[in-house]
Amino acid sequence: MNNSILLNEALSIPEKINNFVLSDKNNYENISKLITEKKIQYIVTVARGTSDCAALYASYMFAKYLGLPTYSMPPSIITLEKSKFDFSKALVIIISQSGLSEDLIECESKSKQMGANTVLISNNKKSPMVNSSNFFYINAGEEKSVAATKTFVLSLIIILKLIFKTLGKNINKHIEIVSEKLIQDSHNQWNAKILDKAVDTGFIIGRGVGYAISNEMSLKFKELSQEMIEPFSSAEVMHGPKSLIQNSFKVFTMSLKDNSGQIVKRDSEEITSLTDLHYEISFNNKNKKNLFYNSYEFIELDPIIILSKFYPWIVNYSIEKGLDPDNPRYLTKVTKTF
């Protein structure tokens, strides 16, 4: 099924990253200036689905690098509960590939009324929110598939660029180098045949940004492969969920090169001894069951590298299971939750 639309979109990610960084005209300056001048004291993210996984990534990164508390707000707090806030010192970030979800549109409008500076990260220049917010264009080209891939990766890059612009650092060259390395390495795809198709439950364990992207990976396992692979912090697994692990249970671990990834590596030794179905996403290529990625010197870009490998892999795994990743059952591109 090499004619899969989703697979082609996933395989295009390295080129989309390269195109984005060379053509990016987003105005990061306005928001970074508000932050450096201390006019922003905290950040609120509003998103659904894959975009909410990007918001979780943003929460960790804004806190880690800029010292800004970041809260992912359920849209229903505004749309259903009609709660009121003093957002005069808040930056409210709406993340939506389509930019068309009615609940997010209302959240952006009400947040502005409550005094917030608002940002929209979207792949749709015609979103109703474009003219009322600080618009950051994902510029991924049309994403036809129900499952978001390239738009998710570029959303993370926009978040990274905003953070490092605020820190006074230009990371464009690093992003460009990584995209070129990914293009050169595009023939080295992860092997979808190593997974046990008979087992459809498990954990994907990470911490820090690794935990954030493990949430997105978990979502893709559910929507594309119909497997309940739940994301957990390695610390939280030890508090109870560890009891679920047995040999008929998959465990994926995210051993990134950052501080959190090293802790996962340490903590997972006991966890992974409880199952033969352990798969490690790692920069270490010693184990044949490893899902290996080439770590980059600017390790903040490692999640981008991992996702560029993960997306084609999970699509191919879905195909291996006899499923149609272009038509995940029950799902549509724009979900109505309002």
Backbone torsions as a table, in degrees:
resi	resn	phi	psi	omega
1	MET	NA	49.1	-179.0
2	ASN	-68.9	-9.1	178.0
3	ASN	-88.7	11.5	178.0
4	SER	-59.8	126.6	178.0
5	ILE	-62.8	-44.6	-178.6
6	LEU	-63.4	-41.9	179.6
7	LEU	-61.9	-43.0	179.0
8	ASN	-63.5	-38.6	177.8
9	GLU	-66.4	-41.0	179.5
10	ALA	-64.6	-41.1	-179.7
11	LEU	-70.3	-18.5	-178.5
12	SER	-83.5	-5.2	-172.8
13	ILE	-56.1	-46.9	179.1
14	PRO	-56.5	-42.2	179.1
15	GLU	-69.5	-35.5	178.4
16	LYS	-66.1	-37.5	176.6
17	ILE	-63.4	-46.3	-179.0
18	ASN	-61.1	-45.0	179.2
19	ASN	-64.1	-40.1	-178.5
20	PHE	-61.8	-50.2	-174.6
21	VAL	-67.5	-28.7	179.8
22	LEU	-81.6	-20.0	-175.4
23	SER	-120.2	6.5	-174.7
24	ASP	-64.7	120.2	177.8
25	LYS	-116.9	15.5	179.4
26	ASN	-64.5	144.0	-178.7
27	ASN	-94.8	90.9	178.8
28	TYR	-78.5	-20.6	-172.3
29	GLU	-59.9	-43.8	-176.1
30	ASN	-58.3	-45.9	-177.9
31	ILE	-75.2	-41.9	-179.9
32	SER	-62.1	-34.1	178.3
33	LYS	-66.8	-41.3	177.1
34	LEU	-59.2	-39.2	-178.9
35	ILE	-71.1	-47.0	-178.4
36	THR	-66.2	-29.0	178.2
37	GLU	-85.7	8.0	175.9
38	LYS	64.1	25.7	177.0
39	LYS	-86.0	-11.2	173.7
40	ILE	-112.7	124.3	-179.8
41	GLN	-107.5	-19.7	177.1
42	TYR	-159.2	164.3	-176.9
43	ILE	-123.9	138.8	175.0
44	VAL	-118.6	129.4	175.8
45	THR	-107.7	145.1	178.3
46	VAL	-132.8	121.2	-175.9
47	ALA	-166.0	168.3	175.8
48	ARG	-131.7	153.7	170.5
49	GLY	58.9	-133.0	179.8
50	THR	-56.1	-40.2	-179.5
51	SER	-62.8	-31.2	178.0
52	ASP	-71.5	-26.3	173.0
53	CYS	-67.9	-37.6	174.5
54	ALA	-64.7	-36.8	177.8
55	ALA	-65.0	-37.8	177.4
56	LEU	-63.9	-41.4	174.3
57	TYR	-59.0	-46.2	179.6
58	ALA	-60.4	-40.0	-179.3
59	SER	-57.6	-44.0	-179.0
60	TYR	-69.1	-44.1	-174.1
61	MET	-71.3	-40.6	178.1
62	PHE	-65.3	-38.5	178.6
63	ALA	-69.0	-44.9	-175.8
64	LYS	-65.9	-45.9	-171.5
65	TYR	-96.7	-29.0	-175.3
66	LEU	-114.6	-4.1	179.4
67	GLY	65.8	27.3	-178.5
68	LEU	-105.2	116.1	174.4
69	PRO	-57.0	136.0	-176.2
70	THR	-133.0	129.0	-173.6
71	TYR	-123.0	128.7	174.4
72	SER	-86.3	109.7	-174.4
73	MET	-94.0	124.2	174.2
74	PRO	-61.2	129.7	-179.9
75	PRO	-54.2	-30.4	-177.0
76	SER	-64.3	-20.8	175.8
77	ILE	-57.3	-37.5	178.9
78	ILE	-92.1	-47.6	-170.8
79	THR	-74.0	-36.3	-177.7
80	LEU	-102.9	-43.8	-175.8
81	GLU	-84.6	-16.1	178.5
82	LYS	58.0	33.5	-179.2
83	SER	-68.7	150.0	-179.0
84	LYS	-113.7	143.5	-179.4
85	PHE	-137.3	155.3	167.1
86	ASP	-92.0	99.2	-177.9
87	PHE	-99.7	19.7	-175.4
88	SER	-64.7	-21.8	178.1
89	LYS	-113.6	17.8	-175.0
90	ALA	-108.0	148.3	166.2
91	LEU	-108.3	118.6	179.5
92	VAL	-103.9	119.0	-177.6
93	ILE	-107.5	118.1	175.3
94	ILE	-97.4	125.2	177.6
95	ILE	-116.3	120.4	-177.2
96	SER	-158.7	114.8	-179.6
97	GLN	-58.9	-43.3	-177.5
98	SER	-83.9	-28.0	-177.5
99	GLY	66.3	20.0	-172.6
100	LEU	-119.4	-3.5	-178.0
101	SER	-66.5	125.5	-173.2
102	GLU	-62.3	-37.6	-178.5
103	ASP	-68.1	-35.1	178.9
104	LEU	-71.4	-36.6	177.3
105	ILE	-61.6	-43.4	178.8
106	GLU	-66.7	-39.3	179.5
107	CYS	-62.0	-41.5	179.5
108	GLU	-63.7	-45.0	-179.2
109	SER	-63.6	-47.1	-178.6
110	LYS	-68.3	-34.6	178.7
111	SER	-63.7	-40.7	176.8
112	LYS	-63.2	-41.4	178.3
113	GLN	-62.0	-27.8	179.3
114	MET	-90.7	10.2	170.7
115	GLY	99.9	3.5	-175.1
116	ALA	-78.4	149.0	158.5
117	ASN	-81.8	129.3	-176.7
118	THR	-114.3	146.6	175.8
119	VAL	-124.4	137.6	171.1
120	LEU	-115.5	124.1	171.6
121	ILE	-107.0	111.6	-172.6
122	SER	-152.0	158.7	176.2
123	ASN	-97.7	7.0	-174.7
124	ASN	-118.3	107.7	178.5
125	LYS	-68.6	-14.1	-177.4
126	LYS	-103.1	12.2	176.6
127	SER	-60.5	141.6	176.2
128	PRO	-59.3	-17.5	-178.0
129	MET	-87.1	-10.0	-173.5
130	VAL	-58.5	-45.9	-173.3
131	ASN	-79.9	-16.7	-177.7
132	SER	-99.9	-6.9	-175.2
133	SER	-126.2	172.5	166.9
134	ASN	-80.3	108.8	-169.7
135	PHE	-94.3	123.5	173.7
136	PHE	-109.5	114.3	-174.5
137	TYR	-85.6	124.4	-179.4
138	ILE	-69.9	-36.0	174.4
139	ASN	54.5	49.9	-179.5
140	ALA	-96.0	0.3	-168.4
141	GLY	76.2	169.4	-178.7
142	GLU	-60.7	131.1	175.1
143	GLU	-104.9	102.1	-173.6
144	LYS	-79.6	-29.9	-174.3
145	SER	-71.0	151.9	173.9
146	VAL	-63.9	-44.6	-179.4
147	ALA	-78.1	124.7	178.9
148	ALA	-79.0	136.0	177.3
149	THR	-132.8	-73.2	-175.7
150	LYS	-62.1	-34.6	179.5
151	THR	-68.4	-32.2	177.9
152	PHE	-66.3	-47.7	-179.0
153	VAL	-59.9	-44.2	-178.7
154	LEU	-70.9	-27.9	173.4
155	SER	-62.3	-42.0	178.2
156	LEU	-63.8	-38.2	-180.0
157	ILE	-66.2	-40.0	176.8
158	ILE	-61.6	-43.3	178.3
159	ILE	-61.7	-45.1	177.7
160	LEU	-59.5	-46.1	-177.8
161	LYS	-64.1	-39.3	178.1
162	LEU	-63.5	-43.8	-179.7
163	ILE	-63.0	-47.7	-175.0
164	PHE	-77.9	-23.9	169.4
165	LYS	-63.1	-42.0	178.3
166	THR	-63.6	-32.7	178.2
167	LEU	-81.7	-1.7	180.0
168	GLY	79.1	24.9	-178.2
169	LYS	-120.6	136.4	177.2
170	ASN	-98.8	116.2	-177.1
171	ILE	-106.7	12.0	-178.2
172	ASN	-56.5	-43.1	-176.9
173	LYS	-63.7	-39.9	178.0
174	HIS	-62.0	-44.8	-179.6
175	ILE	-63.3	-41.6	179.6
176	GLU	-63.0	-43.0	179.6
177	ILE	-62.6	-44.8	179.2
178	VAL	-61.4	-43.0	179.7
179	SER	-62.1	-39.2	179.2
180	GLU	-67.2	-40.0	177.6
181	LYS	-64.2	-39.1	179.0
182	LEU	-67.1	-38.0	176.6
183	ILE	-62.5	-44.3	-179.6
184	GLN	-66.3	-28.9	-175.5
185	ASP	-97.9	10.3	-171.8
186	SER	-64.3	-20.7	178.7
187	HIS	-78.5	-14.8	179.8
188	ASN	-94.1	79.9	-179.5
189	GLN	-93.8	151.8	174.9
190	TRP	-65.0	146.6	-176.0
191	ASN	-86.5	111.0	-178.8
192	ALA	-70.8	-14.8	-176.4
193	LYS	-79.1	-10.4	-177.4
194	ILE	-75.6	-16.2	-176.6
195	LEU	-82.8	145.8	176.4
196	ASP	-81.0	108.8	-175.9
197	LYS	-72.3	-16.9	-177.2
198	ALA	-79.4	-13.7	-177.5
199	VAL	-108.1	123.7	-174.7
200	ASP	-121.1	21.1	175.5
201	THR	-132.3	153.5	179.0
202	GLY	168.0	-173.2	177.6
203	PHE	-119.9	153.1	163.1
204	ILE	-125.0	118.4	-165.4
205	ILE	-111.3	129.8	176.7
206	GLY	-155.4	176.8	172.1
207	ARG	-142.1	159.2	-180.0
208	GLY	63.7	-137.6	178.4
209	VAL	-65.7	-25.4	175.8
210	GLY	-62.5	-38.3	176.8
211	TYR	-68.1	-39.0	179.8
212	ALA	-60.1	-47.8	-178.2
213	ILE	-77.1	-20.6	175.2
214	SER	-66.7	-28.3	175.2
215	ASN	-65.0	-40.6	177.2
216	GLU	-67.5	-41.2	177.8
217	MET	-62.2	-42.2	177.6
218	SER	-58.5	-43.9	179.0
219	LEU	-60.4	-39.9	-179.3
220	LYS	-70.2	-36.1	174.7
221	PHE	-59.3	-39.4	-177.2
222	LYS	-71.7	-50.1	-172.6
223	GLU	-79.1	-26.9	-176.8
224	LEU	-102.6	-30.9	-175.0
225	SER	-116.5	-2.8	179.6
226	GLN	55.6	43.5	177.4
227	GLU	-121.9	138.3	-179.0
228	MET	-89.8	77.3	177.5
229	ILE	-101.3	104.5	-170.3
230	GLU	-90.8	138.0	177.9
231	PRO	-81.6	138.5	177.2
232	PHE	-145.8	148.6	164.9
233	SER	-71.7	141.2	178.7
234	SER	-60.4	-31.0	178.2
235	ALA	-68.3	-39.3	-177.6
236	GLU	-72.9	-31.9	179.7
237	VAL	-57.4	-36.9	-176.2
238	MET	-68.5	-15.9	-176.8
239	HIS	-85.5	0.7	179.4
240	GLY	162.3	-49.6	-177.6
241	PRO	-57.6	-22.3	177.7
242	LYS	-53.8	-27.4	-178.0
243	SER	-61.8	-20.4	-179.3
244	LEU	-77.3	-21.2	-169.4
245	ILE	-72.8	132.5	174.5
246	GLN	-154.2	-177.2	-175.3
247	ASN	-66.3	-24.9	176.1
248	SER	-94.2	53.2	-174.4
249	PHE	-153.5	123.8	179.7
250	LYS	-83.0	140.7	173.0
251	VAL	-131.2	118.3	173.8
252	PHE	-104.4	135.7	176.8
253	THR	-121.8	142.1	-178.7
254	MET	-103.9	94.7	-178.7
255	SER	-97.7	76.7	178.1
256	LEU	-75.1	173.0	-174.7
257	LYS	-89.5	-0.3	-179.7
258	ASP	-86.7	-179.2	-177.5
259	ASN	-59.6	-43.2	-178.5
260	SER	-64.5	-40.3	179.8
261	GLY	-63.3	-35.5	178.6
262	GLN	-68.2	-33.8	176.6
263	ILE	-67.7	-39.8	176.8
264	VAL	-58.9	-43.8	179.5
265	LYS	-57.3	-43.5	-179.2
266	ARG	-69.8	-48.0	-174.8
267	ASP	-69.9	-25.5	-172.5
268	SER	-80.5	-9.3	-176.9
269	GLU	-58.6	-45.4	179.7
270	GLU	-69.9	-41.8	-176.9
271	ILE	-61.2	-48.5	-173.6
272	THR	-75.3	-13.6	176.6
273	SER	-73.0	-10.8	-176.2
274	LEU	-91.5	-3.6	179.9
275	THR	-145.4	148.4	173.9
276	ASP	-84.7	-9.1	-176.0
277	LEU	-100.8	62.1	178.7
278	HIS	-105.6	129.8	178.7
279	TYR	-127.8	121.2	-175.7
280	GLU	-104.9	122.9	171.4
281	ILE	-86.1	112.6	-166.0
282	SER	-153.4	155.1	172.8
283	PHE	-84.7	-1.4	177.9
284	ASN	-96.3	124.4	-172.1
285	ASN	-103.9	27.8	-174.4
286	LYS	-82.1	-30.9	-174.5
287	ASN	-99.6	132.3	-176.8
288	LYS	-66.8	-20.1	177.1
289	LYS	-87.8	-2.8	177.4
290	ASN	-66.5	142.8	169.3
291	LEU	-98.7	93.8	-167.2
292	PHE	-84.4	140.3	171.5
293	TYR	-133.6	150.1	178.6
294	ASN	-85.1	104.8	179.4
295	SER	-65.0	147.3	-179.2
296	TYR	-108.2	155.9	-176.8
297	GLU	-58.9	-33.6	175.4
298	PHE	-93.4	87.1	-164.9
299	ILE	-66.4	-13.2	176.5
300	GLU	-62.1	-19.1	179.2
301	LEU	-91.3	-2.3	-179.6
302	ASP	-59.9	-38.6	175.9
303	PRO	-58.9	-33.5	178.0
304	ILE	-65.5	-43.0	179.4
305	ILE	-63.7	-44.5	-178.8
306	ILE	-62.4	-46.3	-178.4
307	LEU	-64.9	-33.5	177.7
308	SER	-65.0	-26.3	174.9
309	LYS	-86.6	-39.1	-174.1
310	PHE	-65.8	-45.2	-172.6
311	TYR	-60.5	-50.7	176.7
312	PRO	-60.9	-34.5	-178.5
313	TRP	-64.4	-47.4	-178.1
314	ILE	-69.1	-31.8	175.9
315	VAL	-66.7	-45.7	178.3
316	ASN	-63.6	-35.2	177.0
317	TYR	-65.7	-40.9	176.3
318	SER	-58.9	-42.6	178.1
319	ILE	-64.8	-40.6	177.1
320	GLU	-57.5	-33.5	-179.1
321	LYS	-82.1	-0.6	-179.9
322	GLY	82.3	16.5	179.2
323	LEU	-96.2	166.0	179.2
324	ASP	-109.7	98.8	-176.5
325	PRO	-66.1	-18.9	178.0
326	ASP	-76.7	-16.7	-178.4
327	ASN	-136.2	66.5	178.3
328	PRO	-62.2	134.0	-170.4
329	ARG	-64.0	142.9	176.5
330	TYR	73.8	-6.8	-169.4
331	LEU	-102.1	151.3	174.0
332	THR	-131.7	164.2	-175.2
333	LYS	-65.7	-48.2	177.7
334	VAL	-107.1	116.5	-176.7
335	THR	-95.5	131.2	178.0
336	LYS	-92.1	116.2	-179.8
337	THR	-123.2	9.6	-174.2
338	PHE	-104.6	NA	NA
